Amino acid sequence: MAEFWTAYLWPLLWIVIKILAIVVPLLLAVAYLTLAERKVLSAMQMRRGPNVVGPFGLLQPIADGMKLFFKETIIPSGANRGVFILAPMLTFSLALIAWAVIPVGAGLVLSDLNVGILYLFAISSLGVYGVLMAGWASNSKYAFLGGLRSAAQMVSYEVSMGFVIITVLLVVGSLNLSDIVMAQKGSFGMFNWFWLPLLPMAVIFFISTLAETNRHPFDLPEAEAELVSGYNVEYSAMTFALFFLGEYANMILMSAMTSILFLGGWLPPFDIAPFTWIPGPIWFALKIAFCLFIFIWVRGTFPRYRYDQLMRLGWKVFLPISLAAVVIVAGFLVTFDLVPA
């Protein structure tokens, strides 16, 4: 029995503990990101925001979750019931699965894959299936148009995101996310991070993450004016909540990717006291919070793009620039013999 515990039960239990250590804080972060967004937007628009449920409105996310949990799930009579229910589950699950390879600190990662960046890119690419399935299974023209818009939009911006990631990989010489972070470690602190030498790529990547997560000003799949909320218009109760949670979890994931690729991950801004006194996961969380603030800031500032403007930006601006950047960065590294071993 002792051997069975040591060889099988304890390793399984330890994996479950590590998964819960990632999932539980992530779910809390998703819940309170909704509150943070409403608070920041209300401050920008000189409103009060949520301030009734709990002190300073801090229990508002719990009230919203309870309301959605106890509402009736209504499935349209003409919908494909199986696919209709599976779509939000797939969207939410993919948003959580991606965190398996995200290092939140030195050695603090569930699975330290050598091809972690490919795993992340594959998982983020699969996200379009949940939206497409929801649009098709709803048996509604508005939902179907929202699903098609999302498919075209996500595929378009994944191309430029892929080329941006390639420029980072050329500099690092590794697909491992921890190696990418450690490659940004140096005596100049934050000036060693890749945001400085690859600034145009960092900007393109962040704007592409806005489109990838269907966030304003690229929230065309959910455009209320013409699609009445798009692919999720027929959803209610917990099925709608799963889409909602998946969208915000994807925002956090894309902010984490931005932090790892360009902002030094868990590294402190300067490798001296008192910055080194703060643990790496805290720095990582602060960088994610900074990126999320920009997500919200953009929503409160810019008008929504037209669909032709969205496609033109992705295919005629970002794609040529990111492709040229791959050639320029590769040529620079070869010319000056800076190719990583």
C-alpha positions as CSV (number, residue, x, y, z in Angstrom):
1,M,0.0,0.0,0.0
2,A,2.8,2.4,0.8
3,E,4.5,1.7,-2.5
4,F,1.1,2.3,-4.3
5,W,0.8,5.6,-2.5
6,T,4.4,6.7,-3.3
7,A,4.3,5.5,-7.0
8,Y,0.8,6.4,-8.1
9,L,-1.5,8.2,-5.6
10,W,0.9,10.9,-4.4
11,P,2.1,12.0,-7.8
12,L,-1.5,12.2,-9.0
13,L,-2.5,14.2,-5.9
14,W,0.4,16.5,-6.3
15,I,-0.6,17.3,-10.0
16,V,-4.1,18.0,-8.9
17,I,-2.8,20.3,-6.1
18,K,-0.7,22.2,-8.7
19,I,-3.6,22.5,-11.1
20,L,-5.9,23.9,-8.4
21,A,-3.1,26.3,-7.4
22,I,-3.3,27.7,-10.9
23,V,-7.1,27.4,-11.6
24,V,-8.5,28.9,-8.3
25,P,-6.5,32.2,-8.4
26,L,-7.2,32.4,-12.1
27,L,-11.0,32.1,-11.6
28,L,-10.8,34.7,-8.8
29,A,-8.8,37.0,-11.1
30,V,-11.4,36.6,-13.9
31,A,-14.2,37.4,-11.5
32,Y,-12.6,40.5,-10.2
33,L,-11.3,41.6,-13.6
34,T,-14.9,42.2,-14.5
35,L,-15.2,44.5,-11.4
36,A,-11.9,46.2,-12.2
37,E,-13.1,46.9,-15.7
38,R,-16.3,48.5,-14.6
39,K,-14.5,50.6,-12.0
40,V,-11.8,51.8,-14.4
41,L,-14.3,52.6,-17.1
42,S,-16.6,54.4,-14.7
43,A,-13.6,56.5,-13.4
44,M,-12.7,57.4,-17.0
45,Q,-16.4,58.5,-17.7
46,M,-16.8,60.2,-14.3
47,R,-19.3,57.7,-13.0
48,R,-19.4,55.8,-9.7
49,G,-19.4,52.2,-11.0
50,P,-20.5,49.3,-8.9
51,N,-20.7,50.5,-5.2
52,V,-23.8,48.8,-3.7
53,V,-23.1,45.1,-3.2
54,G,-20.5,44.8,-0.4
55,P,-18.1,47.4,0.7
56,F,-17.0,49.6,-2.3
57,G,-18.9,47.1,-4.5
58,L,-16.4,44.3,-3.9
59,L,-19.0,41.6,-3.8
60,Q,-20.5,42.5,-7.2
61,P,-18.7,39.7,-9.1
62,I,-20.1,37.2,-6.6
63,A,-23.6,38.6,-7.0
64,D,-23.3,38.5,-10.8
65,G,-22.1,34.9,-10.7
66,M,-24.9,33.8,-8.4
67,K,-27.5,35.4,-10.6
68,L,-26.2,33.6,-13.7
69,F,-25.9,30.3,-11.8
70,F,-29.5,30.3,-10.7
71,K,-31.0,31.5,-14.0
72,E,-32.7,29.0,-16.3
73,T,-30.7,27.8,-19.3
74,I,-32.8,28.3,-22.4
75,I,-31.9,26.4,-25.5
76,P,-33.6,27.5,-28.8
77,S,-36.0,24.9,-30.2
78,G,-34.1,24.8,-33.6
79,A,-30.6,24.6,-32.0
80,N,-28.3,21.6,-32.1
81,R,-28.4,20.9,-28.3
82,G,-25.2,19.0,-28.0
83,V,-23.0,21.5,-29.9
84,F,-24.9,24.4,-28.4
85,I,-23.9,23.3,-24.8
86,L,-20.4,22.1,-25.8
87,A,-19.3,25.4,-27.4
88,P,-19.1,27.5,-24.2
89,M,-17.5,24.6,-22.3
90,L,-14.8,24.3,-25.0
91,T,-14.1,28.1,-25.0
92,F,-13.7,28.1,-21.2
93,S,-11.7,24.9,-21.0
94,L,-9.2,26.1,-23.6
95,A,-8.7,29.4,-21.7
96,L,-7.6,27.3,-18.6
97,I,-5.6,24.6,-20.4
98,A,-3.2,27.1,-21.9
99,W,-2.0,28.0,-18.4
100,A,-0.2,24.6,-18.1
101,V,2.9,26.0,-19.7
102,I,2.9,29.6,-18.3
103,P,5.8,30.1,-15.9
104,V,4.8,32.5,-13.1
105,G,8.2,32.4,-11.5
106,A,11.6,30.7,-11.7
107,G,10.7,27.0,-11.8
108,L,7.0,27.7,-11.0
109,V,5.3,26.1,-14.0
110,L,3.0,23.1,-14.3
111,S,4.7,21.7,-17.4
112,D,8.0,23.2,-18.5
113,L,7.7,22.2,-22.2
114,N,10.6,22.8,-24.5
115,V,8.0,23.7,-27.2
116,G,5.8,25.8,-24.8
117,I,5.3,28.6,-27.2
118,L,4.0,26.2,-29.9
119,Y,1.6,24.7,-27.3
120,L,0.3,28.2,-26.5
121,F,-0.1,29.1,-30.1
122,A,-2.0,25.9,-30.8
123,I,-4.4,26.4,-27.9
124,S,-5.1,30.0,-28.8
125,S,-5.8,28.9,-32.4
126,L,-8.3,26.4,-31.2
127,G,-10.3,29.1,-29.4
128,V,-12.1,30.0,-32.7
129,Y,-13.9,26.6,-32.7
130,G,-15.9,27.5,-29.6
131,V,-17.2,30.7,-31.2
132,L,-17.9,29.0,-34.6
133,M,-19.7,26.1,-32.9
134,A,-21.8,28.6,-30.9
135,G,-22.7,30.6,-34.0
136,W,-23.7,27.5,-36.0
137,A,-25.5,25.6,-33.3
138,S,-27.7,28.5,-32.3
139,N,-29.6,28.3,-35.6
140,S,-29.7,32.2,-35.7
141,K,-28.5,34.4,-38.5
142,Y,-27.1,37.0,-36.1
143,A,-25.2,34.3,-34.1
144,F,-23.9,32.7,-37.3
145,L,-22.6,36.0,-38.7
146,G,-20.9,36.7,-35.4
147,G,-19.2,33.3,-35.6
148,L,-18.0,33.8,-39.1
149,R,-16.7,37.3,-38.3
150,S,-14.8,35.9,-35.3
151,A,-13.3,33.0,-37.4
152,A,-12.0,35.4,-40.1
153,Q,-10.8,37.9,-37.5
154,M,-8.9,35.5,-35.3
155,V,-7.2,33.7,-38.2
156,S,-6.2,37.1,-39.7
157,Y,-4.5,38.3,-36.6
158,E,-2.9,35.0,-35.7
159,V,-0.7,35.2,-38.8
160,S,0.9,38.5,-37.7
161,M,1.1,37.3,-34.1
162,G,3.0,34.2,-35.3
163,F,5.6,36.3,-37.1
164,V,6.0,38.5,-34.1
165,I,6.6,35.4,-31.9
166,I,9.2,34.2,-34.5
167,T,11.2,37.4,-34.1
168,V,11.4,36.8,-30.4
169,L,12.4,33.1,-30.9
170,L,15.1,34.2,-33.3
171,V,16.6,36.4,-30.6
172,V,16.3,33.8,-27.9
173,G,17.0,30.6,-29.8
174,S,14.5,28.5,-27.8
175,L,10.8,27.7,-27.7
176,N,10.8,27.3,-23.9
177,L,8.9,30.1,-22.2
178,S,11.3,30.1,-19.2
179,D,14.2,30.4,-21.5
180,I,12.5,33.4,-23.2
181,V,12.2,35.1,-19.8
182,M,15.8,34.3,-18.7
183,A,17.1,35.7,-22.0
184,Q,15.9,39.1,-20.9
185,K,17.8,39.0,-17.7
186,G,20.7,41.5,-17.6
187,S,22.5,44.2,-15.7
188,F,20.4,46.9,-17.2
189,G,17.1,45.5,-15.8
190,M,14.0,46.5,-17.7
191,F,16.2,47.9,-20.6
192,N,17.3,44.4,-21.3
193,W,13.7,43.3,-21.9
194,F,12.6,42.8,-25.5
195,W,10.1,45.7,-25.5
196,L,12.9,48.1,-26.2
197,P,14.8,46.4,-29.2
198,L,11.5,44.9,-30.5
199,L,9.2,47.8,-29.7
200,P,7.3,47.8,-33.1
201,M,6.8,44.0,-32.6
202,A,5.5,44.5,-29.1
203,V,3.0,47.1,-30.3
204,I,1.8,44.8,-33.1
205,F,1.5,41.8,-30.8
206,F,-0.5,43.7,-28.2
207,I,-2.9,45.1,-30.8
208,S,-3.3,41.6,-32.3
209,T,-4.2,40.3,-28.8
210,L,-7.0,42.8,-28.7
211,A,-8.3,41.3,-32.0
212,E,-7.6,37.7,-30.9
213,T,-9.7,38.1,-27.8
214,N,-12.5,40.0,-29.6
215,R,-11.9,43.1,-27.5
216,H,-12.7,46.7,-28.2
217,P,-12.1,48.3,-30.7
218,F,-12.1,44.9,-32.6
219,D,-15.2,43.4,-30.9
220,L,-16.9,43.0,-34.3
221,P,-18.2,39.5,-33.5
222,E,-20.2,40.9,-30.6
223,A,-21.2,44.2,-32.2
224,E,-24.5,45.2,-30.5
225,A,-25.5,47.7,-33.2
226,E,-25.9,45.1,-36.0
227,L,-25.5,41.7,-34.5
228,V,-27.3,42.1,-31.1
229,S,-24.3,40.6,-29.3
230,G,-23.2,38.2,-32.1
231,Y,-22.3,34.6,-31.6
232,N,-23.6,34.4,-28.0
233,V,-27.0,36.1,-28.5
234,E,-29.0,32.9,-27.9
235,Y,-27.1,32.0,-24.7
236,S,-28.3,32.6,-21.2
237,A,-27.5,31.6,-17.6
238,M,-24.3,29.5,-17.1
239,T,-23.7,28.9,-20.8
240,F,-23.4,32.6,-21.3
241,A,-21.3,32.9,-18.1
242,L,-18.8,30.4,-19.5
243,F,-18.3,32.5,-22.7
244,F,-17.9,35.6,-20.5
245,L,-15.4,33.8,-18.2
246,G,-13.5,32.5,-21.2
247,E,-13.2,35.9,-22.8
248,Y,-11.8,37.4,-19.6
249,A,-9.5,34.4,-19.0
250,N,-8.2,34.9,-22.5
251,M,-7.5,38.5,-21.7
252,I,-5.4,37.4,-18.8
253,L,-3.6,34.8,-20.9
254,M,-2.7,37.2,-23.6
255,S,-1.5,39.7,-21.0
256,A,0.7,36.9,-19.6
257,M,2.1,36.1,-23.0
258,T,2.9,39.8,-23.6
259,S,4.6,40.0,-20.2
260,I,6.7,36.9,-21.0
261,L,7.7,37.8,-24.5
262,F,8.4,41.5,-24.0
263,L,8.3,42.6,-20.4
264,G,10.6,40.1,-18.7
265,G,8.1,37.8,-17.2
266,W,8.7,37.4,-13.4
267,L,12.0,39.5,-13.5
268,P,12.1,42.7,-11.5
269,P,12.6,46.0,-13.3
270,F,16.1,46.4,-11.8
271,D,18.2,43.6,-10.3
272,I,18.9,45.6,-7.1
273,A,17.3,46.0,-3.7
274,P,14.5,46.8,-3.0
275,F,13.2,45.5,-6.3
276,T,14.7,42.0,-5.6
277,W,12.9,41.8,-2.3
278,I,9.6,41.3,-4.1
279,P,8.9,37.7,-5.2
280,G,8.9,37.0,-9.0
281,P,5.2,35.9,-9.1
282,I,4.3,39.3,-7.7
283,W,6.2,41.1,-10.5
284,F,4.5,38.8,-13.0
285,A,1.1,39.6,-11.6
286,L,1.8,43.4,-11.7
287,K,2.9,43.2,-15.3
288,I,-0.3,41.3,-16.2
289,A,-2.3,43.9,-14.4
290,F,-0.6,46.7,-16.3
291,C,-1.4,45.0,-19.7
292,L,-5.0,44.4,-18.5
293,F,-5.3,48.1,-17.6
294,I,-4.3,49.0,-21.2
295,F,-7.0,46.5,-22.4
296,I,-9.6,48.5,-20.4
297,W,-8.1,51.9,-21.3
298,V,-8.4,51.1,-25.0
299,R,-12.0,50.1,-24.5
300,G,-12.8,53.4,-22.9
301,T,-11.0,55.5,-25.5
302,F,-11.3,54.2,-29.1
303,P,-14.4,53.8,-31.3
304,R,-15.1,50.4,-32.8
305,Y,-13.5,49.7,-36.2
306,R,-15.5,48.9,-39.3
307,Y,-15.0,45.3,-40.5
308,D,-13.1,46.4,-43.7
309,Q,-10.8,48.5,-41.5
310,L,-10.2,45.5,-39.3
311,M,-9.2,43.3,-42.2
312,R,-7.1,46.0,-43.9
313,L,-5.1,46.5,-40.7
314,G,-4.4,42.8,-40.2
315,W,-3.5,41.9,-43.8
316,K,-2.2,45.1,-45.4
317,V,-0.4,46.6,-42.4
318,F,0.5,44.1,-39.7
319,L,1.3,41.2,-41.9
320,P,3.9,43.0,-44.2
321,I,5.5,44.7,-41.2
322,S,5.8,41.6,-39.1
323,L,7.1,39.6,-42.1
324,A,9.7,42.3,-42.9
325,A,10.7,42.3,-39.2
326,V,11.5,38.5,-39.3
327,V,13.8,39.1,-42.2
328,I,15.4,42.2,-40.7
329,V,16.0,40.6,-37.2
330,A,17.4,37.4,-38.8
331,G,19.7,39.4,-41.1
332,F,20.9,41.5,-38.1
333,L,21.7,38.5,-36.0
334,V,23.6,36.8,-38.8
335,T,25.4,39.9,-39.9
336,F,26.7,40.7,-36.4
337,D,27.2,37.0,-35.4
338,L,24.6,37.2,-32.6
339,V,22.8,34.0,-33.5
340,P,22.1,32.2,-30.1
341,A,23.7,28.9,-29.7
